[in-house]
Every structure is written in structure tokens, then in C-alpha cells.
Amino acid sequence: MVRVRLDRHLSTRIAEEFGPALTRAEGKRVLARAKALANAAAIGRNPGHSVADRIEWGIKYHGIDTTVGMTVIGRDGSDVSMAHEVGAWNKQAGRFVEGHHVMQRAARGG
């Protein structure tokens, strides 16, 4: 087994070479994976308190980069995106609730 190290600026150089269409296409794939992962995570996790209907998705293009974003609105109207993604202490349940890691898994392809 051999470990191959790539130039850390390789992805930028590839995007510059092939244009924004490449990053746009990958952004759309990441967005589709994130939506599917979020829907799957909502089923059976906490059926009485699903946030699947309160997730807003966005995709922004700027230059050669594409940004995919997820905003989760809590029952009280506050932004709970970070807690949804990485987890947080739930005062009502009195315990730490694990995050879904939707965006992280979607960006990694799974």
C-alpha cells in the first residue's frame, strides 16, 4: 500500500481549467445527496418531532466555486442548523442528541 499525496491546490486548478460548470454539476449532486440523507434521517429518528418539513436548501455559484447550504428552522422559529448537523444538548430530553451529519456525508459522497 502506498500513500499518494496530492497538491492541496489541485481542486482549484481543476476548477479553473474546466470552468464553473464542473463545480456546478458537483454542487447539484451534493445537494441531491444531502436532501436524500436528510429525508432518510428524519424517518424513525424522532417521529413526533421531525424537522424534515422545516429544512431549506440553497445552492450559490460564485466564480469557480459552488456552495451548498442547509438551514433548519426549529419549532420556535430559530435556526438550529448546527445542532441538526453536529448534535447538541437537548434540554427537554435531558441528554445529548447526536447530529445527522447530513452535509458532511453528502460532501463525501455518501
N, C-alpha and C positions, 0 to 999 in steps of 0.2 A: 504494500500500500504506500502511495506517495501523496504527500500533501502539496497541492499546487496553489501558490499564492498569485492572485490576480492584482493588477494595478487598481488601486482604490478609486481612480477616476475613470475606470473603464466604462461604467454605465453612462457617465456624462458624455464621453467621447462617442459611444454608440448612438446615443440620442441625438447628438449634434450631427452625426453622419447620416442617419436615416430620417431625421426630422421629427417633428412633434407627432406625426401620425403613429409612430411606434409607441410612444408613451401614452397616447390617447387610447389606442387599442388595448394596451395592458391595463390602463386605468378602468376601462369598461369591464374587462374580465375580473379585476379585483372587486369592483362594485357588485357585479353579479354574484361572485362567491360570497361576499360579505352579506348580501341580502339573504342568500340561501342558508348560510350559517346562523344568522340571527333568527330566521324563522324556525330552524331546527332547534335552536337553543331555547326558544320560547315554549316549545311543546313539552309538557311534562315537568318542566323545571319548578314552577310555582304557578299552577294553573289559575288560581284565583287572582293573581297579580301580574299578569303578563304585560310587558311593555311593547310587544310587537307592533301594536297599532299606534304607538307614540314614537316611532323611530323615523327620523328624517334623514334622507341621504342626499349627498351632494358630490358633484364632480366639477373641478375647476381646472381650466387649462391656462397656463401662463408660461409663455416661451416654449422651452422644450420639456418642461415638467408638467405633470398631471397630479393633482391632489384629490384623493377620495376621502370624504368625511362622513361621519355618522354623528347625529345629535339625538340623544334620548331625553325625552321630557318626562319627568316624574309625575306622580299623581297630583302633587301640589303645584305643578307648573314650572318647577325648577329644572335646570339642566343636570341630569345625572349620568351623562355620558361616561365620565371617568369611572364612576362606581360600577357601571354596567360592564365596562371593558376590563378593569383590573380587580374589581371587588371592593367591598367597603364594610364597615361595621354597621349592622342593621340594628337600630335602637329598639324597634318593635319586636324583633325576633330575639334580641339579646345575644347575638352571635355574629361572627364574621361570615359574610356571604361571598362566595367565590365569584370572580368575574367570568364573563363569557369568552373573552379574548377573541372576539369576532374579527376585528380589524387586523390584529396580528396574524391570525391564522389565514385570513383571506389574502394578505400580502405575501405570505409564504407559500401560497398555492394549495392550502388545504383546509 
